[in-house]
C-alpha cells in the first residue's frame, strides 16, 4: 500500500531512478490514491490486517535507516555500472540443479500402480 511521496521509493525522483535502471515493468496502480482510500480498499479486500503485521521483511531488514528521497539519477547509473552483473549472474547460476517434474517420475508411476490396484 503505497501512494505518491508516502515513502522514499515513491517520490518522483526515486521513481525516475528506479525506472532508469530496470527493464522490468513497475506497476503502481495506487500511486494517485489517497492513503485513507488505500486503507479502505485493503480492509474491503481483507488484506489490511496482513499488511500491518509487525513482521520484518526485506524492506525493514535491508533498507537504510535514512533512505534517499531524492536520489541523483547519475549517481544511481554510476553505481549500477560499477556492479559486475555478469559475474553476479554466473555465481547465482553455479550449482543450479534442474529436475524434470512430470508424469514420468518414479513416484508418479508407483502411485499409479497403487491406485490401479484399488480400482
DSSP file (Angstrom, degrees, kcal/mol; ACC not computed):
  #  RESIDUE AA STRUCTURE BP1 BP2  ACC     N-H-->O    O-->H-N    N-H-->O    O-->H-N    TCO  KAPPA ALPHA  PHI   PSI    X-CA   Y-CA   Z-CA
    1    1 A X              0   0    0      0, 0.0     2,-0.4     0, 0.0    38,-0.0   0.000 360.0 360.0 360.0  96.8    0.0    0.0    0.0
    2    2 A X        -     0   0    0     36,-0.0     2,-0.3     4,-0.0    31,-0.2  -0.998 360.0-173.2-137.8 135.9    2.0    3.0   -1.2
    3    3 A X    >   -     0   0    0     -2,-0.4     3,-2.3    29,-0.1     4,-0.5  -0.824  48.5 -59.0-122.8 169.0    0.9    6.2   -2.7
    4    4 A X  T 3  S-     0   0    0     27,-2.4     7,-0.2    -2,-0.3    -1,-0.1  -0.142 119.0  -4.5 -52.2 123.3    2.9    9.1   -4.2
    5    5 A X  T 3  S+     0   0    0      5,-2.2    -1,-0.3     2,-0.2     6,-0.2   0.402  96.7 115.4  78.6  -2.6    5.5   10.5   -1.9
    6    6 A X  S <  S+     0   0    0     -3,-2.3     2,-0.3     4,-0.2    -2,-0.1   0.899  83.7  17.0 -68.7 -39.5    4.5    8.4    1.1
    7    7 A X  S >  S-     0   0    0     -4,-0.5     3,-2.0     1,-0.1    -2,-0.2  -0.853  89.9 -99.5-129.5 166.4    7.8    6.5    1.3
    8    8 A X  G >  S+     0   0    0      1,-0.3     3,-1.3    -2,-0.3     6,-0.2   0.841 118.7  55.7 -55.7 -38.9   11.2    7.2   -0.2
    9    9 A X  G 3  S+     0   0    0      1,-0.3    -1,-0.3     5,-0.1     9,-0.1   0.609 104.5  56.4 -72.6  -8.7   10.8    4.8   -3.1
   10   10 A X  G <  S+     0   0    0     -3,-2.0    -5,-2.2    -7,-0.1    -1,-0.3   0.199  75.7 111.5-111.7  16.6    7.7    6.6   -4.2
   11   11 A X  S <> S-     0   0    0     -3,-1.3     4,-2.6    -7,-0.2     5,-0.2  -0.534  81.0-112.7 -78.2 158.5    9.0   10.1   -4.6
   12   12 A X  H  > S+     0   0    0      1,-0.2     4,-2.1     2,-0.2     5,-0.2   0.902 118.3  51.3 -59.0 -40.6    9.1   11.3   -8.2
   13   13 A X  H  > S+     0   0    0     56,-0.3     4,-2.2     1,-0.2    -1,-0.2   0.910 111.2  47.3 -63.6 -42.1   12.9   11.4   -8.1
   14   14 A X  H  > S+     0   0    0     55,-0.5     4,-2.9    -6,-0.2     5,-0.2   0.910 110.5  51.2 -66.8 -41.4   13.1    7.8   -6.8
   15   15 A X  H  X S+     0   0    0     -4,-2.6     4,-2.6     2,-0.2    -1,-0.2   0.888 109.5  51.2 -64.0 -37.3   10.6    6.5   -9.4
   16   16 A X  H  X S+     0   0    0     -4,-2.1     4,-1.8    -5,-0.2    -1,-0.2   0.932 112.5  46.0 -62.4 -45.9   12.7    8.1  -12.1
   17   17 A X  H  X S+     0   0    0     -4,-2.2     4,-1.2     2,-0.2    -2,-0.2   0.917 113.6  48.7 -64.3 -44.0   15.9    6.5  -10.8
   18   18 A X  H >< S+     0   0    0     -4,-2.9     3,-0.6     1,-0.2     4,-0.4   0.930 112.6  47.8 -61.8 -46.5   14.1    3.1  -10.4
   19   19 A X  H >< S+     0   0    0     -4,-2.6     3,-0.7     1,-0.2    -1,-0.2   0.829 108.0  57.0 -64.6 -31.6   12.7    3.2  -13.9
   20   20 A X  H 3< S+     0   0    0     -4,-1.8    -1,-0.2     1,-0.2    -2,-0.2   0.782 111.0  41.1 -72.0 -26.6   16.0    4.2  -15.4
   21   21 A X  T << S+     0   0    0     -4,-1.2     2,-0.4    -3,-0.6    -1,-0.2   0.259 108.8  61.6-110.3  13.3   17.9    1.2  -14.1
   22   22 A X    <   -     0   0    0     -3,-0.7     4,-0.1    -4,-0.4    -1,-0.0  -0.995  49.5-164.6-137.2 146.4   15.4   -1.6  -14.7
   23   23 A X        +     0   0    0     -2,-0.4     2,-0.4     2,-0.1    -1,-0.1   0.372  67.4 104.3-102.5   1.8   13.8   -3.0  -17.7
   24   24 A X  S    S-     0   0    0      1,-0.1     2,-0.1    -5,-0.0    -2,-0.1  -0.697  82.2-113.0 -81.8 128.9   11.2   -4.8  -15.5
   25   25 A X        -     0   0    0     -2,-0.4     2,-0.6     1,-0.1    -2,-0.1  -0.393  26.1-152.1 -61.8 135.1    7.8   -3.0  -15.6
   26   26 A X        -     0   0    0     -4,-0.1     2,-0.4    -2,-0.1    -1,-0.1  -0.944   8.6-155.1-111.6 114.5    7.0   -1.4  -12.3
   27   27 A X        +     0   0    0     -2,-0.6     2,-0.2     1,-0.1     3,-0.1  -0.745  16.6 177.6 -92.9 134.3    3.2   -1.2  -11.8
   28   28 A X    >   +     0   0    0     -2,-0.4     3,-1.5     1,-0.1     4,-0.2  -0.576  10.6 162.9-132.4  69.2    1.9    1.4   -9.4
   29   29 A X  T 3  S+     0   0    0      1,-0.3     3,-0.2    -2,-0.2    -1,-0.1   0.727  78.0  42.4 -66.1 -20.7   -1.9    1.1   -9.5
   30   30 A X  T >  S+     0   0    0    -28,-0.2     3,-2.1     1,-0.2    -1,-0.3   0.257  77.1 115.7-106.7  12.6   -2.5    3.1   -6.3
   31   31 A X  T <  S+     0   0    0     -3,-1.5   -27,-2.4     1,-0.3    -1,-0.2   0.788  83.8  36.3 -58.8 -32.1    0.1    5.8   -6.9
   32   32 A X  T 3  S+     0   0    0     -4,-0.2     2,-0.4    -3,-0.2    -1,-0.3   0.281  94.7 109.6-104.1  12.0   -2.5    8.6   -7.1
   33   33 A X  S <  S-     0   0    0     -3,-2.1   -29,-0.1   -31,-0.2    -3,-0.1  -0.710  74.8-111.1 -91.8 137.8   -4.8    7.2   -4.5
   34   34 A X     >  -     0   0    0     -2,-0.4     4,-2.2     1,-0.1     3,-0.3  -0.337  25.8-119.8 -63.0 144.0   -5.2    8.9   -1.1
   35   35 A X  H  > S+     0   0    0      1,-0.2     4,-2.3     2,-0.2     5,-0.2   0.884 113.8  51.8 -56.0 -42.7   -3.7    6.9    1.9
   36   36 A X  H  > S+     0   0    0      1,-0.2     4,-2.0     2,-0.2    -1,-0.2   0.864 109.3  50.5 -64.3 -35.0   -7.1    6.7    3.6
   37   37 A X  H  > S+     0   0    0     -3,-0.3     4,-2.4     2,-0.2    -1,-0.2   0.882 108.8  51.9 -68.4 -37.6   -8.7    5.3    0.5
   38   38 A X  H  X S+     0   0    0     -4,-2.2     4,-2.7     2,-0.2    -2,-0.2   0.918 109.3  49.8 -64.0 -42.9   -6.0    2.7    0.1
   39   39 A X  H  X S+     0   0    0     -4,-2.3     4,-2.3     1,-0.2    -2,-0.2   0.912 110.2  50.8 -61.2 -42.4   -6.6    1.6    3.7
   40   40 A X  H  X S+     0   0    0     -4,-2.0     4,-2.2     2,-0.2    -2,-0.2   0.907 111.1  48.1 -62.6 -41.7  -10.3    1.4    3.0
   41   41 A X  H  X S+     0   0    0     -4,-2.4     4,-2.4     2,-0.2    -2,-0.2   0.923 110.0  52.3 -63.7 -44.1   -9.6   -0.8   -0.1
   42   42 A X  H  <>S+     0   0    0     -4,-2.7     5,-3.1     1,-0.2     6,-1.2   0.895 111.4  46.7 -60.4 -40.5   -7.3   -3.0    1.9
   43   43 A X  H ><5S+     0   0    0     -4,-2.3     3,-0.9     3,-0.2    -1,-0.2   0.898 110.8  52.8 -67.2 -39.3  -10.0   -3.5    4.5
   44   44 A X  H 3<5S+     0   0    0     -4,-2.2    -2,-0.2     1,-0.2    -1,-0.2   0.875 114.5  40.5 -64.8 -37.9  -12.6   -4.2    1.8
   45   45 A X  T 3<5S-     0   0    0     -4,-2.4    -1,-0.2    -5,-0.1    -2,-0.2   0.299 115.0-116.4 -96.3  10.4  -10.4   -6.9    0.2
   46   46 A X  T < 5S+     0   0    0     -3,-0.9    -3,-0.2    -4,-0.2    -4,-0.1   0.853  85.5 109.8  63.1  41.1   -9.3   -8.3    3.5
   47   47 A X     >< +     0   0    0     -5,-3.1     4,-2.1    -6,-0.2    -4,-0.2   0.437  48.9  88.6-117.5  -4.8   -5.6   -7.5    3.2
   48   48 A X  H  > S+     0   0    0     -6,-1.2     4,-1.5     1,-0.2    -5,-0.1   0.933  86.2  50.7 -62.8 -48.0   -5.3   -4.8    5.8
   49   49 A X  H  4 S+     0   0    0      1,-0.2    -1,-0.2     2,-0.2     3,-0.1   0.868 112.5  48.1 -60.2 -36.2   -4.6   -7.0    8.8
   50   50 A X  H >4 S+     0   0    0      1,-0.2     3,-1.3     2,-0.2    -1,-0.2   0.892 108.3  55.1 -68.3 -39.5   -1.9   -8.8    6.9
   51   51 A X  H 3< S+     0   0    0     -4,-2.1    -2,-0.2     1,-0.3    -1,-0.2   0.762 107.9  48.1 -68.0 -25.2   -0.3   -5.5    5.8
   52   52 A X  T 3< S+     0   0    0     -4,-1.5    -1,-0.3    -5,-0.1    -2,-0.2   0.280  78.8 130.2-101.5  11.7    0.1   -4.2    9.3
   53   53 A X    <   -     0   0    0     -3,-1.3    -3,-0.0     1,-0.1    -4,-0.0  -0.355  65.2-125.5 -61.1 145.1    1.6   -7.3   10.8
   54   54 A X        +     0   0    0      2,-0.0     2,-0.1    -2,-0.0    -1,-0.1   0.120  65.2 131.1 -83.5  24.4    4.8   -6.5   12.7
   55   55 A X        -     0   0    0      1,-0.1     2,-0.3     5,-0.0     5,-0.1  -0.469  60.1-118.4 -78.0 147.5    7.0   -8.9   10.8
   56   56 A X        +     0   0    0     -2,-0.1     2,-0.2     4,-0.1    -1,-0.1  -0.653  36.8 179.4 -80.8 141.1   10.3   -7.9    9.3
   57   57 A X     >  -     0   0    0     -2,-0.3     4,-2.3     0, 0.0     5,-0.2  -0.679  49.2 -80.2-127.8-174.3   10.5   -8.1    5.6
   58   58 A X  H  > S+     0   0    0      1,-0.2     4,-2.4    -2,-0.2     5,-0.4   0.835 127.2  57.7 -61.6 -30.4   13.2   -7.3    3.1
   59   59 A X  H  > S+     0   0    0      1,-0.2     4,-1.4     2,-0.2    -1,-0.2   0.933 112.1  38.7 -64.6 -45.0   12.3   -3.6    3.3
   60   60 A X  H  4 S+     0   0    0     -3,-0.2    -2,-0.2     2,-0.2    -1,-0.2   0.800 119.9  46.6 -77.7 -27.1   12.9   -3.4    7.0
   61   61 A X  H  < S+     0   0    0     -4,-2.3    -2,-0.2     1,-0.1    -3,-0.2   0.924 126.1  23.6 -79.8 -45.1   15.9   -5.7    7.0
   62   62 A X  H  < S+     0   0    0     -4,-2.4    -3,-0.2    -5,-0.2    -2,-0.2   0.611  95.8 103.0-100.5 -14.1   17.9   -4.2    4.1
   63   63 A X  S  < S-     0   0    0     -4,-1.4    -4,-0.0    -5,-0.4     2,-0.0  -0.436  75.7-112.4 -73.1 142.8   16.6   -0.6    3.9
   64   64 A X    >   -     0   0    0      1,-0.1     3,-0.6    -2,-0.1    -1,-0.1  -0.338  21.8-118.9 -68.8 157.1   18.8    2.1    5.3
   65   65 A X  T 3  S+     0   0    0      1,-0.3     2,-0.3    -2,-0.0    -1,-0.1   0.805 112.1  32.4 -68.3 -27.0   17.6    3.9    8.4
   66   66 A X  T 3  S-     0   0    0      2,-0.0    -1,-0.3     3,-0.0     3,-0.1  -0.705  87.5-164.5-128.1  80.5   17.6    7.2    6.4
   67   67 A X    <   -     0   0    0     -3,-0.6     2,-0.3    -2,-0.3    -4,-0.0  -0.262  28.4-102.0 -67.6 152.1   16.7    6.3    2.8
   68   68 A X        -     0   0    0      1,-0.2     3,-0.3   -54,-0.0    -1,-0.1  -0.566  31.5-175.7 -71.8 129.4   17.3    8.8    0.0
   69   69 A X  S    S+     0   0    0     -2,-0.3   -55,-0.5     1,-0.2   -56,-0.3   0.582  83.7  36.5-100.2 -13.8   14.1   10.5   -1.1
   70   70 A X  S    S-     0   0    0    -57,-0.1    -1,-0.2   -56,-0.1   -62,-0.0  -0.510  80.2-176.0-135.1  66.9   15.8   12.5   -3.9
   71   71 A X        -     0   0    0     -3,-0.3     2,-0.6     1,-0.1   -54,-0.1  -0.316  29.3-117.8 -65.7 147.3   18.4   10.2   -5.4
   72   72 A X     >  -     0   0    0      1,-0.2     4,-2.2   -55,-0.0     3,-0.4  -0.771  15.5-144.5 -87.6 121.9   20.5   11.6   -8.2
   73   73 A X  H  > S+     0   0    0     -2,-0.6     4,-2.5     1,-0.2     5,-0.2   0.874  98.3  54.3 -55.4 -42.4   19.9    9.7  -11.4
   74   74 A X  H  > S+     0   0    0      1,-0.2     4,-2.3     2,-0.2    -1,-0.2   0.896 108.5  49.1 -61.9 -40.2   23.6   10.0  -12.5
   75   75 A X  H  > S+     0   0    0     -3,-0.4     4,-2.8     2,-0.2    -1,-0.2   0.914 110.2  51.1 -64.5 -42.4   24.8    8.5   -9.2
   76   76 A X  H  X S+     0   0    0     -4,-2.2     4,-2.2     1,-0.2    -2,-0.2   0.932 112.0  46.5 -60.1 -46.5   22.4    5.6   -9.5
   77   77 A X  H  X S+     0   0    0     -4,-2.5     4,-2.2     2,-0.2    -1,-0.2   0.892 112.1  51.1 -64.4 -39.4   23.6    4.9  -13.0
   78   78 A X  H  X S+     0   0    0     -4,-2.3     4,-1.3     2,-0.2    -2,-0.2   0.919 110.4  48.5 -64.2 -43.9   27.2    5.1  -11.9
   79   79 A X  H  X S+     0   0    0     -4,-2.8     4,-0.5     1,-0.2     3,-0.2   0.901 111.1  50.9 -62.7 -40.1   26.7    2.7   -9.1
   80   80 A X  H >< S+     0   0    0     -4,-2.2     3,-1.2     1,-0.2    -1,-0.2   0.899 106.6  53.9 -65.6 -39.2   24.9    0.3  -11.4
   81   81 A X  H 3< S+     0   0    0     -4,-2.2    -1,-0.2     1,-0.3    -2,-0.2   0.810 102.1  60.1 -63.5 -28.4   27.8    0.4  -13.9
   82   82 A X  H 3< S+     0   0    0     -4,-1.3    -1,-0.3    -3,-0.2     2,-0.2   0.645  86.3  97.8 -75.0 -14.4   30.2   -0.5  -11.1
   83   83 A X  S << S-     0   0    0     -3,-1.2     2,-1.4    -4,-0.5     3,-0.2  -0.517  75.7-134.3 -76.3 141.5   28.4   -3.8  -10.5
   84   84 A X     >  +     0   0    0     -2,-0.2     4,-2.7     1,-0.2     5,-0.2  -0.639  36.5 168.4 -89.7  75.0   29.8   -7.0  -12.0
   85   85 A X  H  > S+     0   0    0     -2,-1.4     4,-2.6     1,-0.2    -1,-0.2   0.898  72.7  51.4 -60.6 -43.3   26.3   -8.1  -13.2
   86   86 A X  H  > S+     0   0    0     -3,-0.2     4,-2.5     1,-0.2    -1,-0.2   0.935 112.6  46.0 -60.9 -45.7   27.7  -10.9  -15.4
   87   87 A X  H  > S+     0   0    0      2,-0.2     4,-2.5     1,-0.2    -2,-0.2   0.894 111.9  51.6 -63.6 -40.4   29.8  -12.3  -12.5
   88   88 A X  H  X S+     0   0    0     -4,-2.7     4,-2.1     1,-0.2    -1,-0.2   0.911 111.4  47.6 -61.8 -42.5   26.8  -12.0  -10.1
   89   89 A X  H  X S+     0   0    0     -4,-2.6     4,-1.9    -5,-0.2    -2,-0.2   0.914 111.1  50.6 -65.8 -42.3   24.6  -13.9  -12.6
   90   90 A X  H  X S+     0   0    0     -4,-2.5     4,-1.2     1,-0.2    -2,-0.2   0.920 112.3  46.6 -63.0 -43.3   27.2  -16.6  -13.1
   91   91 A X  H  < S+     0   0    0     -4,-2.5    -1,-0.2     1,-0.2    -2,-0.2   0.867 110.8  53.0 -66.7 -35.3   27.7  -17.1   -9.4
   92   92 A X  H  < S+     0   0    0     -4,-2.1    -1,-0.2     1,-0.2    -2,-0.2   0.849 112.6  44.6 -67.0 -32.7   23.9  -17.2   -8.9
   93   93 A X  H >< S+     0   0    0     -4,-1.9     3,-1.9    -5,-0.1    -1,-0.2   0.633  87.5 109.2 -88.2 -14.3   23.6  -19.9  -11.6
   94   94 A X  T 3< S+     0   0    0     -4,-1.2     3,-0.1     1,-0.3    -3,-0.0  -0.361  88.4  12.6 -61.6 137.9   26.5  -22.0  -10.3
   95   95 A X  T 3  S+     0   0    0      1,-0.3    -1,-0.3    -2,-0.1     2,-0.2   0.559  86.8 156.2  74.9   5.3   25.3  -25.2   -8.8
   96   96 A X    <   -     0   0    0     -3,-1.9     2,-0.5     1,-0.0    -1,-0.3  -0.458  28.7-153.6 -65.7 135.5   21.8  -24.8  -10.1
   97   97 A X        -     0   0    0     -2,-0.2     2,-0.5    -3,-0.1    -1,-0.0  -0.945   5.8-160.3-115.9 129.9   20.1  -28.1  -10.3
   98   98 A X        -     0   0    0     -2,-0.5     2,-0.4     2,-0.0    -2,-0.0  -0.910   8.3-175.9-111.6 136.4   17.3  -28.8  -12.8
   99   99 A X        -     0   0    0     -2,-0.5     2,-0.5     2,-0.0    -2,-0.0  -0.992  24.6-128.1-130.1 139.0   14.9  -31.6  -12.4
  100  100 A X        -     0   0    0     -2,-0.4     2,-0.5     4,-0.0    -2,-0.0  -0.742  25.6-167.0 -84.7 126.5   12.2  -32.7  -14.7
  101  101 A X        +     0   0    0     -2,-0.5     2,-0.3     4,-0.1    -2,-0.0  -0.962  34.3  98.1-116.8 127.2    8.9  -33.0  -12.9
  102  102 A X  S >  S-     0   0    0     -2,-0.5     3,-1.3     1,-0.0     6,-0.2  -0.955  84.0 -52.2-178.4-164.8    6.1  -34.7  -14.7
  103  103 A X  T 3  S+     0   0    0     -2,-0.3    -2,-0.0     1,-0.3    -1,-0.0   0.696 119.1  65.8 -67.9 -19.7    4.1  -37.8  -15.1
  104  104 A X  T 3  S+     0   0    0      4,-0.1    -1,-0.3     5,-0.0    -4,-0.0   0.382  72.3 117.9 -88.8   5.1    7.1  -39.9  -15.8
  105  105 A X  S <> S-     0   0    0     -3,-1.3     4,-2.0     1,-0.1     5,-0.2  -0.354  74.8-117.4 -72.1 155.8    8.7  -39.6  -12.4
  106  106 A X  H  > S+     0   0    0      1,-0.2     4,-2.3     2,-0.2     5,-0.2   0.900 113.7  54.0 -58.0 -44.1    9.2  -42.8  -10.3
  107  107 A X  H  > S+     0   0    0      1,-0.2     4,-2.3     2,-0.2    -1,-0.2   0.894 107.8  49.9 -61.4 -40.0    6.9  -41.6   -7.6
  108  108 A X  H  > S+     0   0    0     -6,-0.2     4,-2.4     2,-0.2    -1,-0.2   0.901 109.4  50.9 -66.0 -39.5    4.1  -41.0  -10.0
  109  109 A X  H  X S+     0   0    0     -4,-2.0     4,-1.9     1,-0.2    -2,-0.2   0.909 111.3  48.5 -63.9 -41.2    4.5  -44.4  -11.6
  110  110 A X  H  X S+     0   0    0     -4,-2.3     4,-2.2     2,-0.2    -2,-0.2   0.900 111.5  49.3 -65.3 -41.0    4.3  -46.0   -8.1
  111  111 A X  H  X S+     0   0    0     -4,-2.3     4,-2.7     1,-0.2     5,-0.2   0.898 108.5  53.7 -64.9 -39.8    1.2  -44.0   -7.2
  112  112 A X  H  X S+     0   0    0     -4,-2.4     4,-2.3     1,-0.2    -1,-0.2   0.893 108.9  49.2 -61.3 -39.8   -0.4  -45.0  -10.5
  113  113 A X  H  X S+     0   0    0     -4,-1.9     4,-2.0     2,-0.2    -1,-0.2   0.919 110.9  50.1 -63.9 -43.1    0.2  -48.7   -9.7
  114  114 A X  H  X S+     0   0    0     -4,-2.2     4,-1.1     1,-0.2    -2,-0.2   0.933 114.1  43.8 -61.4 -46.6   -1.2  -48.3   -6.2
  115  115 A X  H  X S+     0   0    0     -4,-2.7     4,-1.1     1,-0.2    -1,-0.2   0.860 109.8  56.4 -69.1 -34.1   -4.4  -46.6   -7.5
  116  116 A X  H  < S+     0   0    0     -4,-2.3     3,-0.4     1,-0.2    -1,-0.2   0.882 104.9  53.0 -63.2 -37.1   -4.8  -49.1  -10.3
  117  117 A X  H  < S+     0   0    0     -4,-2.0    -1,-0.2     1,-0.2    -2,-0.2   0.811 106.0  54.4 -67.3 -29.0   -4.8  -51.9   -7.7
  118  118 A X  H  <        0   0    0     -4,-1.1    -1,-0.2     1,-0.2    -2,-0.2   0.754 360.0 360.0 -75.9 -23.8   -7.6  -50.1   -5.8
  119  119 A X     <        0   0    0     -4,-1.1    -1,-0.2    -3,-0.4    -2,-0.2   0.455 360.0 360.0 -86.7 360.0   -9.9  -49.9   -8.9
